[in-house]
Amino acid sequence: MDKPSLLDDLQARLARVIQDTPAADLQRTLRAVLEQGLQRLDLVTREDLDTYVQWAATMRQRVTQLEARIETLERERSAAGAPGAQASQAPAGNPGEAPGTAPLP
């Protein structure tokens, strides 16, 4: 008999012995208790976790791109001269109002 067959045969015999003993009942009971306990926890599957990790990486990349775009626009605005300073002043009619917004009726 070769070694793999011997090991497979031994494993099968041990599995049969365990099935016929109280150890099998204990194993089934423990498995049921563990499964019930794990169901109460707020867990996610590995698949869901991988999806969220990929989504977060995509969002991080998008934020980086938008930050770079804002920097470029701010540089262009400051390089264009003083027009940016005039646009940031509040309208004379309502000092607390943001530029470009109409007053509420």
SULKAUR-V386427 format. One record per residue. N is the residue number from 1. RES is the residue in one letter. PSI is psi in whole degrees, 0 to 359 (* if undefined). D_LAST is the distance of its C-alpha to the last C-alpha in Angstrom with 1 decimal. Layout:
n=(N | N)
res=(RES | RES)
psi=(PSI | PSI)
d_last=(D_LAST | D_LAST)
This chain:
n=(1 | 2 | 3 | 4 | 5 | 6 | 7 | 8 | 9 | 10 | 11 | 12 | 13 | 14 | 15 | 16 | 17 | 18 | 19 | 20 | 21 | 22 | 23 | 24 | 25 | 26 | 27 | 28 | 29 | 30 | 31 | 32 | 33 | 34 | 35 | 36 | 37 | 38 | 39 | 40 | 41 | 42 | 43 | 44 | 45 | 46 | 47 | 48 | 49 | 50 | 51 | 52 | 53 | 54 | 55 | 56 | 57 | 58 | 59 | 60 | 61 | 62 | 63 | 64 | 65 | 66 | 67 | 68 | 69 | 70 | 71 | 72 | 73 | 74 | 75 | 76 | 77 | 78 | 79 | 80 | 81 | 82 | 83 | 84 | 85 | 86 | 87 | 88 | 89 | 90 | 91 | 92 | 93 | 94 | 95 | 96 | 97 | 98 | 99 | 100 | 101 | 102 | 103 | 104 | 105)
res=(M | D | K | P | S | L | L | D | D | L | Q | A | R | L | A | R | V | I | Q | D | T | P | A | A | D | L | Q | R | T | L | R | A | V | L | E | Q | G | L | Q | R | L | D | L | V | T | R | E | D | L | D | T | Y | V | Q | W | A | A | T | M | R | Q | R | V | T | Q | L | E | A | R | I | E | T | L | E | R | E | R | S | A | A | G | A | P | G | A | Q | A | S | Q | A | P | A | G | N | P | G | E | A | P | G | T | A | P | L | P)
psi=(133 | 166 | 315 | 320 | 321 | 316 | 320 | 319 | 317 | 317 | 317 | 319 | 317 | 321 | 319 | 320 | 316 | 324 | 330 | 6 | 168 | 342 | 325 | 319 | 317 | 318 | 315 | 319 | 314 | 318 | 317 | 318 | 316 | 315 | 319 | 318 | 319 | 328 | 331 | 334 | 153 | 82 | 156 | 158 | 162 | 323 | 313 | 318 | 315 | 322 | 315 | 323 | 317 | 318 | 316 | 321 | 320 | 316 | 321 | 318 | 319 | 318 | 318 | 318 | 317 | 322 | 318 | 321 | 318 | 316 | 315 | 314 | 321 | 320 | 316 | 320 | 316 | 330 | 335 | 347 | 208 | 353 | 328 | 325 | 323 | 324 | 336 | 354 | 142 | 151 | 150 | 332 | 325 | 103 | 332 | 358 | 142 | 149 | 141 | 7 | 146 | 146 | 149 | 147 | *)
d_last=(95.1 | 92.6 | 90.1 | 86.9 | 88.6 | 90.0 | 86.6 | 84.9 | 87.7 | 87.5 | 83.7 | 84.1 | 86.8 | 84.8 | 81.8 | 84.1 | 85.5 | 82.1 | 81.0 | 83.9 | 83.3 | 81.0 | 79.3 | 77.6 | 76.3 | 75.0 | 73.4 | 71.6 | 70.5 | 69.1 | 67.3 | 65.7 | 64.6 | 63.2 | 61.3 | 59.8 | 58.8 | 57.2 | 55.2 | 53.6 | 52.4 | 49.1 | 50.8 | 49.9 | 52.4 | 53.6 | 52.1 | 48.6 | 49.0 | 50.1 | 47.0 | 44.6 | 46.5 | 46.3 | 42.5 | 42.1 | 44.2 | 42.1 | 38.9 | 40.5 | 41.6 | 38.2 | 36.6 | 39.4 | 38.7 | 35.0 | 35.8 | 38.3 | 35.8 | 33.2 | 36.1 | 37.1 | 33.7 | 33.3 | 36.8 | 36.1 | 33.0 | 34.9 | 37.9 | 35.8 | 35.4 | 32.7 | 29.9 | 28.7 | 28.4 | 26.1 | 23.8 | 23.5 | 22.2 | 18.6 | 16.7 | 17.5 | 14.0 | 13.1 | 16.4 | 15.6 | 13.5 | 15.7 | 17.0 | 15.7 | 12.3 | 9.1 | 6.5 | 3.8 | 0.0)
